[in-house]
Amino acid sequence: MDIQATLPAKGRDLRLDLFRGVANWWIFLDHIPHNVVNWVTTRNYGFSDAADLFVFISGYTASFVYAKLMLDRGFIVGSTRLWKRVWQLYVAHVLLFVIYIAAIGWVALRYNDPDIINEFNVAGLVDNPIQTLTEGLLLRFKPVNLDVLPLYIILMRFFPPVLWLMLHKPDLVMLASLALYFAARQFGWNFSAYPAGSWYFNPYTWQLLFVFGAWFVVRARRCQGISIRDQVAMAVDRRIGVSGLRIDHDDGRPF
């Protein structure tokens, strides 16, 4: 299939770091009760909050970084790099999960407040520790406020084929994402949670923001952008020194 996309120029975009950092700080401030500072966050205005911004920027960044890699080194290499990142995120989540539970347990014992265990949804570890820990490793058991990272892990896990298709048919992928969103809302699709209920951040619906961020990278034209075709040609040029072949950039065949 023909590649139909335009990517931004290579290099680190510090604006992404800035707004992702702002989104993380806003998420932190929004979870502190009776905090005057959180009145400046987007939670109080419009229809979105910092979590929406974080998911959009995450999709934008994932496409910004891994689309170039997938074009340069192929689908397999791009996918393995993405899944390597997913593994790093999963390890970080498990570490945070353990520290979180230990911290809640210590506070409950230190201040003789057993109700805090129920308040932060970790009581299952006392009643059924093996099953609860197992479900935690499977991302089905999530204590209070540990919802965003599992969502990000799931979205990144299934992103490689989405990104590959988007590089070829970006508008079609965006329409499919919209269709999945409305289907999930209509039919109540969601991931199950342990011990009951479903995910607070439904991956079937939140994927829309993630995919929209990725679509924005590969579809929107920027003044200093480099087209996909040019990047493919640049990647081919780098291979010429290795293969000793001259390449016709119009059809990609040696002659």
C-alpha positions as CSV (number, residue, x, y, z in Angstrom):
1,M,0.0,0.0,0.0
2,D,1.1,3.6,-0.7
3,I,2.3,5.5,2.4
4,Q,-0.1,8.5,2.9
5,A,1.3,10.6,5.7
6,T,3.5,13.5,6.7
7,L,5.7,13.3,9.7
8,P,7.3,16.2,11.6
9,A,11.0,16.8,11.3
10,K,13.3,14.6,13.3
11,G,14.5,15.6,16.7
12,R,13.1,16.0,20.2
13,D,10.1,18.2,20.5
14,L,10.4,20.0,23.9
15,R,6.8,21.1,23.7
16,L,5.7,17.5,24.2
17,D,7.8,17.3,27.3
18,L,6.4,20.6,28.6
19,F,2.7,19.7,28.1
20,R,3.1,16.1,29.3
21,G,4.8,17.5,32.4
22,V,2.0,20.0,32.9
23,A,-0.6,17.2,32.5
24,N,1.1,15.1,35.1
25,W,1.2,18.0,37.6
26,W,-2.4,18.7,37.0
27,I,-3.4,15.1,37.6
28,F,-1.4,15.2,40.8
29,L,-3.0,18.5,41.9
30,D,-6.5,17.3,41.0
31,H,-6.2,14.4,43.4
32,I,-5.3,16.6,46.4
33,P,-8.6,17.6,48.2
34,H,-9.2,21.2,49.3
35,N,-6.4,22.5,47.1
36,V,-6.7,26.0,45.8
37,V,-4.0,25.5,43.1
38,N,-6.1,22.9,41.3
39,W,-8.6,25.6,40.3
40,V,-6.1,26.5,37.5
41,T,-6.3,23.0,36.0
42,T,-8.5,22.1,33.0
43,R,-10.7,19.9,35.2
44,N,-12.7,22.9,36.2
45,Y,-13.3,24.2,32.7
46,G,-14.7,22.6,29.5
47,F,-15.3,18.9,29.1
48,S,-11.9,17.4,29.7
49,D,-9.2,17.2,32.4
50,A,-5.5,16.5,32.6
51,A,-6.0,12.7,32.0
52,D,-7.4,13.5,28.5
53,L,-4.4,15.7,27.7
54,F,-2.0,13.0,28.9
55,V,-3.6,10.3,26.7
56,F,-3.6,12.5,23.6
57,I,0.0,13.5,24.1
58,S,1.0,9.9,24.7
59,G,-0.6,8.9,21.4
60,Y,1.1,11.8,19.7
61,T,4.5,10.9,21.2
62,A,4.2,7.2,20.4
63,S,3.5,8.0,16.8
64,F,6.2,10.7,16.6
65,V,8.9,8.3,17.9
66,Y,8.0,4.9,16.5
67,A,6.6,5.8,13.1
68,K,10.0,6.9,11.9
69,L,11.5,3.7,13.3
70,M,8.9,1.6,11.6
71,L,9.6,3.3,8.3
72,D,13.3,3.1,8.6
73,R,13.7,-0.4,9.9
74,G,10.4,-2.1,9.2
75,F,7.3,-3.3,11.0
76,I,9.0,-6.1,13.0
77,V,11.7,-3.9,14.5
78,G,9.3,-1.0,15.1
79,S,6.9,-3.4,16.9
80,T,9.6,-5.0,19.0
81,R,10.7,-1.6,20.2
82,L,7.2,-0.6,21.0
83,W,6.7,-3.9,23.0
84,K,10.0,-3.3,24.8
85,R,8.6,0.0,25.9
86,V,5.4,-1.8,27.0
87,W,7.5,-4.2,29.1
88,Q,9.3,-1.3,30.8
89,L,5.9,0.3,31.6
90,Y,4.6,-2.9,33.0
91,V,7.7,-3.3,35.2
92,A,7.2,0.2,36.4
93,H,3.5,-0.5,37.2
94,V,4.4,-3.6,39.2
95,L,7.0,-1.7,41.2
96,L,4.6,1.1,41.9
97,F,1.8,-1.4,42.7
98,V,4.0,-3.0,45.4
99,I,5.2,0.3,46.9
100,Y,1.6,1.6,46.9
101,I,0.3,-1.4,48.8
102,A,3.2,-1.3,51.3
103,A,2.6,2.4,51.9
104,I,-1.1,2.0,52.5
105,G,-0.4,-0.9,54.9
106,W,2.2,1.0,56.8
107,V,-0.1,4.1,57.2
108,A,-3.0,1.8,58.4
109,L,-0.8,0.2,61.1
110,R,1.1,3.3,62.1
111,Y,-2.0,5.4,62.7
112,N,-4.3,2.5,63.7
113,D,-6.7,3.2,60.9
114,P,-7.9,0.0,59.3
115,D,-10.6,1.8,57.3
116,I,-7.9,3.3,55.0
117,I,-7.4,-0.2,53.6
118,N,-11.0,-0.3,52.3
119,E,-10.8,3.3,51.3
120,F,-7.9,2.7,48.9
121,N,-9.3,-0.7,47.6
122,V,-6.6,-2.9,49.0
123,A,-8.7,-4.9,51.4
124,G,-8.7,-7.9,49.1
125,L,-5.0,-8.4,49.8
126,V,-5.9,-9.2,53.4
127,D,-8.7,-11.6,52.6
128,N,-7.3,-13.3,49.5
129,P,-3.7,-12.2,48.9
130,I,-2.7,-14.8,46.3
131,Q,-5.7,-14.2,44.0
132,T,-5.5,-10.5,44.4
133,L,-1.8,-10.2,43.7
134,T,-2.3,-12.5,40.6
135,E,-5.1,-10.2,39.3
136,G,-2.9,-7.2,40.0
137,L,-0.2,-8.6,37.8
138,L,-2.9,-9.2,35.1
139,L,-3.9,-5.5,35.4
140,R,-7.4,-6.5,36.5
141,F,-7.0,-5.5,40.2
142,K,-6.2,-1.8,40.6
143,P,-6.1,0.1,43.9
144,V,-7.5,3.7,43.9
145,N,-5.7,6.1,41.6
146,L,-3.7,3.4,39.8
147,D,-5.8,3.4,36.7
148,V,-3.9,5.5,34.1
149,L,-0.8,3.5,33.7
150,P,-2.6,0.2,33.0
151,L,-4.6,2.0,30.4
152,Y,-1.4,3.3,28.8
153,I,0.1,-0.2,28.8
154,I,-2.9,-1.7,27.0
155,L,-3.0,1.1,24.4
156,M,0.7,0.7,23.7
157,R,0.4,-3.1,23.6
158,F,-2.0,-3.0,20.6
159,F,-0.5,0.1,18.9
160,P,2.0,-1.5,16.4
161,P,-0.6,-2.8,13.9
162,V,-2.6,0.4,14.4
163,L,0.4,2.6,13.6
164,W,1.3,0.5,10.6
165,L,-2.2,0.8,9.2
166,M,-2.2,4.5,10.0
167,L,1.0,5.1,8.0
168,H,-0.9,3.8,5.0
169,K,-4.5,4.7,5.6
170,P,-4.6,7.3,8.4
171,D,-8.1,8.6,7.8
172,L,-9.5,5.0,7.6
173,V,-7.9,4.2,11.0
174,M,-9.3,7.3,12.5
175,L,-12.8,6.4,11.3
176,A,-12.4,2.9,12.7
177,S,-11.4,4.4,16.1
178,L,-14.5,6.5,16.1
179,A,-16.6,3.5,15.2
180,L,-15.1,1.5,18.1
181,Y,-15.7,4.4,20.5
182,F,-19.4,4.6,19.6
183,A,-19.9,0.8,19.6
184,A,-18.3,0.6,23.0
185,R,-20.7,3.3,24.3
186,Q,-23.7,1.7,22.7
187,F,-23.0,-1.9,23.7
188,G,-21.3,-1.3,27.0
189,W,-17.9,-2.8,26.1
190,N,-15.2,-2.6,28.7
191,F,-12.5,-4.6,30.4
192,S,-13.5,-6.5,33.5
193,A,-11.9,-5.6,36.8
194,Y,-11.3,-7.7,40.0
195,P,-13.1,-8.4,42.3
196,A,-16.1,-6.9,40.4
197,G,-17.0,-4.1,38.0
198,S,-15.0,-2.8,35.1
199,W,-12.1,-0.5,34.3
200,Y,-12.6,3.2,35.3
201,F,-10.7,4.2,32.2
202,N,-12.4,2.1,29.5
203,P,-9.7,1.2,26.9
204,Y,-12.3,0.8,24.2
205,T,-13.3,4.5,24.5
206,W,-10.1,6.1,25.6
207,Q,-8.3,4.7,22.6
208,L,-10.0,7.5,20.6
209,L,-7.9,10.2,22.2
210,F,-4.7,8.1,21.8
211,V,-5.4,7.3,18.2
212,F,-6.3,10.9,17.5
213,G,-3.0,12.0,18.9
214,A,-1.2,9.5,16.6
215,W,-3.4,10.6,13.6
216,F,-2.5,14.2,14.3
217,V,1.2,13.4,13.8
218,V,0.9,11.4,10.6
219,R,-1.7,13.5,8.9
220,A,-1.2,17.2,9.9
221,R,1.2,19.1,7.8
222,R,3.8,21.2,9.4
223,C,5.9,24.0,7.9
224,Q,9.2,22.2,8.5
225,G,7.8,18.7,8.1
226,I,9.5,15.9,6.2
227,S,7.2,13.8,4.1
228,I,7.0,10.0,4.5
229,R,8.2,9.5,1.0
230,D,11.3,11.6,1.7
231,Q,12.0,9.7,4.9
232,V,11.7,6.4,3.0
233,A,14.2,7.7,0.4
234,M,16.5,8.8,3.2
235,A,16.3,5.3,4.8
236,V,17.0,3.7,1.4
237,D,20.1,6.0,0.9
238,R,21.5,4.8,4.2
239,R,21.2,1.2,3.0
240,I,23.0,1.9,-0.3
241,G,26.3,2.0,1.5
242,V,25.7,-1.4,2.9
243,S,24.2,-3.2,-0.1
244,G,26.2,-1.4,-2.8
245,L,23.0,-1.1,-4.9
246,R,21.6,2.0,-6.6
247,I,17.9,2.4,-5.8
248,D,15.2,3.9,-7.9
249,H,13.2,5.9,-5.3
250,D,10.1,5.9,-7.5
251,D,9.4,2.2,-7.1
252,G,12.1,1.2,-4.5
253,R,13.7,-1.4,-6.8
254,P,17.5,-1.7,-7.6
255,F,18.5,-1.3,-11.2
